[in-house]
Amino acid sequence: MDFVAFQNNIIPKESLNFYSLERFRYADACFESILYINGKFPLLSYHQERLDTTANLLAFQPYQISAELLSDLLEKNAIEHKSARLRLSLIRKSGHNYCPTGEETQVLIEAMPTNLPTFSSINKLGIFRDFTKAKNKFSSIKSASALGYVMAKKYAAEQALDDVLVANTEGEWIEASSSNIFAVKDGLIYTSADDSACVHGVVRSFIIKHFPVTFTSFDLGFLLAADEIFLTNGINLVQKVLKFEGKSLENRLSREVQEKMKTLLLI
């Protein structure tokens, strides 16, 4: 039997009712995907900072993530000795159709073993042209509304690609289907600007804090001329890309970023 945490109580997953989470129907929610590895949650402070920012933006009451509750849920699911992913969803409690009411929220936390090891490689990276992301004040958050990313991932699977990049409405390639993008050219690390409409990922924030990074607008020419490309997200951490649009890439600096991250996070 699988267990979840709902409103800070651990309950059987099967006891959850869809109508207990009614605002999910309107994507009136945000979420955090939290990594558990080697008995710790190495990026928890980054998740809390982003969740605070998102809650304020969506007019949700603040929520303090409890490492103790996360640990209890892992133990209840008998995965406390494995690497795991926890998805914490913050959902508005009430509203009528598209109109929300109040700031009170519900909290659902799910736990599952991770599918891929951290620092796994992206063998083939492509591009997805059927979805573009608008620039607005909500673009940077982890929203429950993810249709564009779902279609991007579907396209990648159909084309035998590990992942694809998506662009904003101005034609800048800003991120992958569930990761941020970094490119290396002549020894310098570049990433999409904060206002590009990319999600402000927790590992992206970590790298910006600990490495010299230049913000830029990625056009296809820039990426095709890059020496290295790596993707980052809160579960797989830093993933070096071996091929982009058929071009083989180096990964010297990508490996250095991986090794420094392991040292700084003690993982």
Protein Blocks (a to p, Z undefined) as FASTA:
>chain_A
ZZddeehiacdfklpcfklmmmlmnopacddddddeehiafklmmmmmmmmmmmmmnopa
cddddfklmmmmmmmnopmmbccddddddddfbdchjbcgdjbdcddddddddfbdghia
cfbacddfkbccdddfklmpccfblklmmmmmmmmmmnopabdcdddfkopafbdfkbcc
dddeehiacdddfklopacdfklmmmmmmpccddddddfklmmmpmbdcdddfklopacd
fbgghiacdfklmmmmmmmmmmmnoZZ
